[in-house]
Amino acid sequence: MFAILYFVMFAIIAGCAFALMYANIKAISMMDRPVITRPHPEAPEPGEEIMYVDLSRERLEDLYKLNQNQPEEG
């Protein structure tokens, strides 16, 4: 009984090992193929103007100081 269980477990582990090796070899062989990507649908076209937010440290400090000088509205 013990020998049957041992060989069944051995076959399962060996099958998993071969499946892992096969998947690894298949992934490596696909690495040299070019990756085809589509641009995002909302991506701007070349030359199109975009809006952005300046989050540089100096700009944020200026905004913080400006906010501190204004009285609170209630």
C-alpha positions as CSV (number, residue, x, y, z in Angstrom):
1,M,0.0,0.0,0.0
2,F,2.8,2.4,0.9
3,A,4.6,1.7,-2.3
4,I,1.6,2.5,-4.4
5,L,1.0,5.8,-2.6
6,Y,4.8,6.6,-3.0
7,F,4.7,6.1,-6.8
8,V,1.5,8.0,-7.2
9,M,2.9,11.0,-5.3
10,F,6.2,10.6,-7.3
11,A,4.2,10.7,-10.6
12,I,2.3,13.8,-9.5
13,I,5.5,15.6,-8.5
14,A,7.3,14.5,-11.7
15,G,4.3,15.7,-13.8
16,C,4.3,19.1,-12.2
17,A,8.1,19.4,-12.6
18,F,7.8,18.7,-16.3
19,A,4.9,21.0,-16.7
20,L,6.9,23.8,-15.0
21,M,9.9,23.1,-17.3
22,Y,7.7,23.2,-20.4
23,A,6.0,26.5,-19.4
24,N,9.5,28.0,-18.7
25,I,10.9,26.9,-22.1
26,K,7.8,28.2,-23.9
27,A,8.0,31.6,-22.1
28,I,11.7,31.9,-22.9
29,S,11.1,31.1,-26.6
30,M,8.4,33.9,-26.7
31,M,10.8,36.5,-25.3
32,D,12.4,37.3,-28.7
33,R,9.1,38.1,-30.3
34,P,8.3,41.8,-30.6
35,V,5.7,43.2,-28.2
36,I,2.7,44.7,-30.0
37,T,1.1,47.4,-28.0
38,R,-1.8,49.7,-28.8
39,P,-1.8,53.3,-27.7
40,H,-4.3,54.1,-24.9
41,P,-7.6,55.4,-26.3
42,E,-7.4,58.6,-24.3
43,A,-3.7,59.3,-25.2
44,P,-3.1,62.6,-26.9
45,E,-2.2,62.6,-30.6
46,P,1.3,63.8,-31.5
47,G,1.4,67.6,-31.4
48,E,-1.9,67.9,-29.4
49,E,-1.8,70.3,-26.4
50,I,-2.4,68.7,-23.0
51,M,-3.3,70.1,-19.6
52,Y,-1.0,69.3,-16.6
53,V,-0.6,70.2,-13.0
54,D,2.7,71.6,-11.8
55,L,3.5,69.7,-8.5
56,S,7.0,71.0,-8.0
57,R,8.0,71.7,-4.4
58,E,8.4,75.4,-5.0
59,R,4.9,75.7,-6.6
60,L,3.3,73.7,-3.7
61,E,5.0,75.9,-1.1
62,D,3.8,79.1,-2.9
63,L,0.2,77.7,-2.9
64,Y,0.5,76.8,0.8
65,K,1.7,80.3,1.7
66,L,-1.0,81.8,-0.4
67,N,-3.7,79.7,1.3
68,Q,-2.3,80.6,4.8
69,N,-2.6,84.4,4.1
70,Q,-6.3,84.2,3.0
71,P,-9.0,84.5,5.8
72,E,-11.2,81.5,6.4
73,E,-14.7,81.6,5.0
74,G,-17.4,80.4,7.3
